[in-house]
Amino acid sequence: MVPDSYQNNQQQSRVMRFFKQAKVGTFLHQSNIHKEKGLTALVLVQFIFSLVLQGKNLYRTLESDRLPDAPEKDAVYDLMKRSTYNWRKFLVLVSAHLIETYLRPLTNRDGVLIVDDSSYDRNRSKAVELLARVKDHTTGAYFKGFRMLTLGWSDGTTFLPLAFSLLSSRNVKNRFQEVNPNIDKRTVGYRRRQEALQKGTETLFTLLDDINPVKLGAKTLLFDSWFAYPSIIKRVVTQYPLDVVCMIKRSSKIHYTYEGESYTVNQLYQKVRKKRGRAKILASILVGLGSDEDGREVQARIIFVRDRDRSKKWLAILTTNLDHTEEDAARIYGKRWAIECFFKVTKSHLRLAKEFQCRSYDALTAHTSIVFLRYMMLAVSSREGEDPRTIGQLFFMCCDEVEDLRFSEALLMILDVLGSMLAEEHLLTDEQIQPFLDRLFDHLPDFLRKPLLS
């Protein structure tokens, strides 16, 4: 028979379950993201969230009449372009809730915070607010767009994004567009624009100020050599309840204190005795980073490890937790790779910076927040069932689920129309119609019945 619980099953789709699990509606309201009239912010966010799972483009979907229930274009763009909406607060609330409620109970391992930046390409754009010529520090090439500075949490198994900032260029000559002069300077959107013009190292501390490491169970901050300056490391450990584990630069301009003298990393490497043979850990040395506000020296340990890609080369890892063994520091730093995987998935599968073309900086922030929310759903789904599939495989499975729901809806609509026509033409009585539809459903091929019964 035709299952009467279809609507209930549809509401329990993976997307709907995640929105309830993550309390998306509650946190949207707490972040001042709400509509005065028309469709609610929750409905609009869910609509945008689901587009990528349906393989649809936002612009073409809004222009098309194939989805009669799709919201009006003005409603969607109004949601995206509001400068009063606090999308960062929303992301922090959702991720903190998922970490505290669902992820931390699964393990007794301490979490870590990871910060890194990645390219946010808009090479074909011209009029995007604060669009700039930005350098990709990985390749050394320049591109049009932003640097996406991202702070995330990981326990070594699951990564969740916490906050981000789309950084423009501090150099006016490198900016193609400036801040929209009509933006109210009292709004959170204006503050985000000011952040975009700061140095990335300063914005790092703004992101840290917006989270609570203790509630997240995070005791260590990880980053690569781009942020690894003694002044930044010292500021993190003195102002936040965090240790730092990072890769450090082999630069002649960066110095550490050892036995009262100032040395570069290369000079320190020459002073230590290395382990013989093919040991992965070559040596370590205790250094100073400078004095804190009370005049006490902030100490750290530098660990020299063999470069696995170039066995005759070495890398230097720094930890401010002197209780870490050399192996502990190397193992903990390895968790930083989770954010690289996150960047790859958001760009390859979740349509980061590609789904729609909008010129407002607020719209870029809103859309990136929704992309990060998509990743959270995949990450939590993977972890809950200890699913062996990759995040990418889960993404395609979610696409299939959404496609099954759309197919089921169409098939049920056909059966409903058939029943109405039988009644209108008086071909069957009301008592005969439902048994007839039940028999018709029972005779459908399995591939047609299965989506309705799942």
C-alpha positions in Angstrom: 0.0 0.0 0.0 1.0 3.6 -0.4 2.8 4.6 2.9 0.9 7.3 4.7 4.0 8.1 6.6 5.8 9.5 3.6 5.6 13.1 4.8 7.0 12.1 8.1 9.8 10.2 6.4 10.6 13.2 4.2 10.9 15.4 7.3 13.3 12.9 8.8 15.7 13.2 5.8 19.4 13.6 6.6 19.2 17.4 6.2 16.2 17.9 8.4 17.6 15.6 11.1 20.8 17.6 11.1 19.0 20.9 11.3 17.2 19.7 14.4 20.3 18.1 15.9 22.3 21.3 15.4 19.5 23.5 16.6 19.9 25.7 13.5 16.7 27.6 14.0 17.5 28.4 17.6 21.0 29.6 16.9 19.8 31.7 13.8 17.5 33.6 16.1 20.2 34.1 18.8 22.5 35.5 16.1 19.9 38.1 15.0 19.3 36.2 11.8 15.5 36.5 11.3 12.9 37.9 8.9 10.2 40.3 9.8 7.8 38.9 7.1 7.5 36.2 4.5 9.5 33.0 4.7 11.5 32.4 7.9 15.3 32.6 7.9 15.4 28.9 8.8 13.4 28.0 5.6 15.6 30.1 3.4 18.9 28.8 4.9 17.6 25.2 4.5 16.7 26.0 0.8 20.2 27.3 0.1 21.8 24.5 2.2 20.1 21.8 0.1 20.9 23.2 -3.4 24.3 21.6 -3.7 22.8 18.2 -2.8 20.3 18.6 -5.6 23.1 19.6 -8.1 21.4 23.0 -8.6 22.7 26.4 -9.1 21.2 29.2 -7.0 20.6 31.7 -9.8 19.2 29.2 -12.3 16.9 27.7 -9.6 15.5 31.1 -8.7 15.0 31.9 -12.4 13.4 28.6 -13.2 9.7 27.7 -12.6 10.5 23.9 -12.1 10.4 24.3 -8.3 7.0 26.0 -7.5 7.9 26.1 -3.8 11.2 27.9 -4.3 11.4 31.2 -2.5 11.4 34.5 -4.3 14.8 35.8 -5.5 14.5 39.0 -3.4 13.9 37.0 -0.2 17.0 34.9 -0.7 19.2 37.9 -1.6 17.8 40.0 1.3 18.8 37.2 3.7 22.3 37.1 2.3 23.0 40.8 2.1 21.9 41.9 5.6 24.8 43.6 7.4 23.1 43.2 10.8 23.2 39.4 10.7 25.9 37.9 12.9 26.9 34.8 10.8 30.1 34.3 12.8 28.2 34.0 16.1 25.8 31.5 14.4 28.7 29.3 13.2 30.4 29.4 16.7 27.1 28.5 18.4 26.3 25.6 16.1 29.8 24.1 16.1 30.2 24.5 19.9 26.8 22.8 20.4 27.8 19.8 18.2 31.2 19.5 19.9 29.9 19.6 23.4 26.8 17.4 22.8 27.9 14.9 20.2 31.6 14.8 19.7 33.4 15.2 23.0 31.4 12.4 24.7 32.8 10.0 22.0 36.5 10.3 23.1 38.6 11.3 26.1 41.2 12.8 23.9 41.8 16.6 24.2 40.7 18.6 21.3 42.9 21.0 19.4 42.3 24.3 17.6 43.7 24.7 14.1 44.1 28.0 12.2 45.1 28.3 8.6 44.2 30.3 5.5 43.2 29.2 2.0 42.5 31.0 -1.3 39.0 32.2 -2.0 39.1 32.7 -5.7 36.9 35.3 -7.6 39.2 35.6 -10.6 36.3 36.4 -13.0 34.8 39.1 -10.8 35.3 42.8 -11.1 32.8 44.6 -8.8 32.8 42.4 -5.6 33.2 44.5 -2.5 36.8 44.5 -1.2 37.9 42.3 -4.0 41.7 42.3 -4.0 44.9 41.0 -5.7 46.0 38.4 -3.1 49.1 36.2 -2.9 48.7 32.4 -2.5 51.4 31.5 0.0 51.4 27.9 -1.1 52.1 28.5 -4.8 53.5 32.0 -4.7 51.1 33.1 -7.4 48.6 36.0 -7.2 44.9 35.7 -7.8 41.7 37.9 -7.5 39.7 37.2 -4.4 40.3 36.9 -0.7 42.4 34.9 1.8 40.0 32.8 3.9 41.4 32.7 7.4 39.7 29.8 9.2 39.7 28.6 12.8 38.6 25.1 13.5 38.4 22.3 16.1 39.5 18.7 15.9 39.9 15.7 18.1 42.1 13.9 15.6 39.1 12.2 14.0 36.6 14.9 13.2 37.1 18.5 12.1 34.6 21.2 12.6 35.0 24.9 11.4 34.4 27.5 14.2 34.9 30.9 12.6 36.4 32.5 9.5 37.3 35.9 8.0 37.6 36.7 4.3 40.7 38.9 4.2 41.2 41.5 1.5 44.5 43.4 1.1 45.9 46.1 3.3 47.5 47.8 0.3 45.0 50.1 -1.4 46.8 49.6 -4.7 45.9 45.9 -4.6 42.2 46.4 -3.9 39.9 46.5 -6.9 36.9 47.7 -4.8 36.5 49.5 -1.5 34.0 49.2 1.3 30.4 50.1 0.4 30.0 53.6 1.8 26.3 53.0 2.5 27.0 50.4 5.2 25.9 51.4 8.7 29.1 51.6 10.8 27.3 50.4 13.9 26.6 46.9 12.3 28.5 43.7 12.6 28.8 43.7 8.9 30.9 46.9 9.0 33.2 45.3 11.7 33.8 42.3 9.5 34.8 44.7 6.7 37.3 46.4 9.0 38.7 42.9 9.9 39.2 42.2 6.2 41.7 45.1 6.0 43.7 43.9 9.0 46.9 41.8 9.0 46.0 38.1 9.1 48.0 37.7 12.3 45.7 40.3 14.0 42.5 38.7 12.7 43.7 35.4 14.2 43.3 36.9 17.7 39.9 38.3 16.8 38.8 34.8 15.9 40.2 33.4 19.1 38.3 36.1 21.1 35.0 34.8 19.7 35.3 31.3 21.0 35.8 29.6 24.4 38.6 27.0 24.2 37.8 25.6 27.7 34.1 24.8 26.7 35.4 23.1 23.5 37.9 21.0 25.5 40.8 22.5 23.4 44.2 22.9 25.1 46.4 23.5 22.0 46.5 25.8 19.0 48.1 24.4 15.8 49.3 26.4 12.8 51.9 26.3 10.1 55.0 28.4 9.7 53.1 31.3 8.2 51.9 32.4 11.7 55.0 31.1 13.6 56.6 34.3 14.9 57.8 34.3 18.5 55.7 37.4 19.3 52.5 35.7 18.1 53.3 32.4 19.9 54.0 34.3 23.1 50.8 36.3 22.8 48.7 33.2 22.4 50.1 31.4 25.5 50.0 34.5 27.7 46.5 35.7 26.8 44.6 32.4 26.2 44.4 29.1 28.0 46.3 27.5 25.1 49.6 25.9 24.3 51.0 26.2 20.8 52.4 23.5 18.5 53.5 24.8 15.1 56.0 24.4 12.3 58.5 27.2 12.3 60.3 29.1 9.6 64.0 28.8 8.7 64.4 32.5 8.5 67.5 34.7 9.2 65.1 37.4 10.6 63.5 35.2 13.3 65.5 34.6 16.5 65.1 32.5 19.6 67.0 32.8 22.9 69.4 30.0 24.0 71.8 30.3 26.9 71.4 34.0 26.9 72.2 34.4 23.2 70.0 35.0 20.2 70.0 32.4 17.4 68.1 31.6 14.2 66.7 28.1 13.7 69.5 27.1 11.4 72.1 28.2 14.0 70.2 26.2 16.7 70.3 23.1 14.5 74.0 23.4 14.2 74.4 23.5 18.0 72.4 20.3 18.9 73.7 16.8 18.8 71.7 14.7 16.3 70.6 11.1 16.7 72.4 8.7 14.5 71.0 6.4 11.9 67.6 7.0 10.2 65.8 8.3 13.3 62.7 10.4 12.5 63.3 12.7 15.5 66.8 14.2 15.1 67.1 16.4 18.2 65.4 18.9 20.4 66.4 22.1 22.2 64.8 24.4 24.9 64.6 28.0 23.8 63.1 31.3 25.0 60.5 33.4 23.1 60.8 36.6 25.1 59.3 37.8 28.4 55.7 38.0 29.5 54.1 41.0 31.3 55.6 39.8 34.6 59.1 39.7 33.1 59.2 35.9 33.1 60.6 34.2 30.0 58.2 32.2 27.9 59.9 28.9 27.1 59.4 26.5 24.2 60.9 23.3 22.9 62.0 23.1 19.2 62.1 19.6 17.8 64.0 18.8 14.7 62.4 16.0 12.6 63.5 14.4 9.4 61.6 15.5 6.3 59.9 12.3 5.1 59.8 13.5 1.5 63.5 14.6 1.5 65.4 12.4 3.9 68.5 14.6 4.0 66.4 17.6 4.9 64.9 18.5 8.3 61.8 20.4 9.6 61.4 22.2 12.9 58.4 21.9 15.1 57.8 24.1 18.2 55.8 23.3 21.3 55.2 25.6 24.3 54.1 22.6 26.4 57.3 21.4 28.0 55.6 18.2 29.2 55.2 17.1 25.6 57.6 14.5 24.5 59.2 14.9 21.1 56.9 12.2 19.7 53.8 13.9 21.3 54.6 17.2 19.6 55.0 15.6 16.2 51.8 13.5 16.6 49.8 16.5 17.8 51.0 18.7 14.9 49.9 15.9 12.5 46.3 16.8 13.4 46.7 20.1 11.5 46.2 18.1 8.3 42.5 18.0 9.0 42.0 21.6 8.0 43.6 20.9 4.6 41.1 18.1 4.0 38.3 20.5 5.0 39.5 23.1 2.5 39.6 20.5 -0.3 36.0 19.2 0.4 34.5 22.7 0.6 36.0 23.7 -2.7 35.6 20.4 -4.6 32.2 19.3 -3.4 30.4 22.0 -1.4 30.7 24.9 -4.0 32.7 27.3 -1.9 33.0 30.6 -3.8 31.3 29.0 -6.9 27.6 28.6 -6.2 26.5 32.1 -7.0 27.9 35.5 -7.9 27.1 38.3 -5.5 28.9 41.6 -5.0 28.1 42.2 -1.3 30.7 41.3 1.3 27.9 40.3 3.6 26.6 37.9 1.0 30.0 36.3 0.7 30.1 35.9 4.5 26.6 34.4 4.6 27.2 31.9 1.8 30.5 30.8 3.2 28.8 30.2 6.6 26.2 28.0 4.9 28.9 26.1 3.1 30.7 25.5 6.4 27.3 24.3 7.8 27.1 21.7 5.0 30.5 20.4 6.0 29.4 20.1 9.6 26.5 17.8 8.6 28.9 15.5 6.6 31.5 15.5 9.4 29.0 14.7 12.2 27.2 12.0 10.0 30.6 10.4 9.4 31.5 10.3 13.1 28.1 9.3 14.5 28.1 5.9 12.8 31.9 5.5 12.7 31.3 5.5 9.0 34.3 4.3 7.0 33.4 6.3 4.0 35.2 9.6 3.3 33.5 13.0 3.6 33.3 13.1 -0.2 31.6 9.7 -0.4 29.1 10.8 2.2 28.4 14.0 0.1 27.4 11.9 -2.9 25.3 9.6 -0.7 23.4 12.7 0.6 22.8 13.8 -3.0 21.3 10.4 -3.8 19.0 10.7 -0.7 17.7 14.1 -1.8 17.2 12.8 -5.4 15.2 9.8 -4.0 13.0 12.2 -2.0 12.2 14.3 -5.1 11.5 11.1 -7.1 9.2 9.8 -4.4 7.3 13.1 -4.2 6.7 13.0 -7.9 5.5 9.4 -7.9 3.1 10.0 -5.0 1.7 13.1 -6.8 0.9 10.9 -9.8 -0.9 8.3 -7.6 -2.8 11.1 -5.9 -3.9 12.6 -9.3 -4.9 9.1 -10.5 -7.1 8.7 -7.4 -8.7 12.1 -7.9 -9.5 11.4 -11.5 -11.1 8.0 -10.7 -13.4 9.7 -8.2 -14.3 12.7 -10.5 -15.1 10.4 -13.4 -17.1 8.1 -11.1 -15.2 5.1 -12.4 -14.8 3.8 -8.8 -16.5 4.6 -5.5 -14.6 6.2 -2.7 -14.5 2.8 -0.9 -12.9 1.2 -4.0 -10.2 3.8 -4.8 -7.8 3.2 -1.9 -7.8 -0.6 -2.3 -7.2 -0.1 -6.0 -4.2 2.3 -5.3 -2.9 -0.2 -2.8 -2.9 -3.0 -5.4 -1.3 -0.7 -8.0 1.4 0.1 -5.5 2.0 -3.5 -4.7 2.5 -4.3 -8.4 5.1 -1.6 -9.0 8.6 -2.8 -9.7 11.0 -2.8 -6.7 13.1 0.1 -7.9 9.9 2.3 -7.9 8.6 1.0 -4.6 11.9 1.1 -2.6 12.2 5.0 -2.4 8.7 5.2 -1.0 9.3 2.6 1.7 12.7 3.8 2.9 
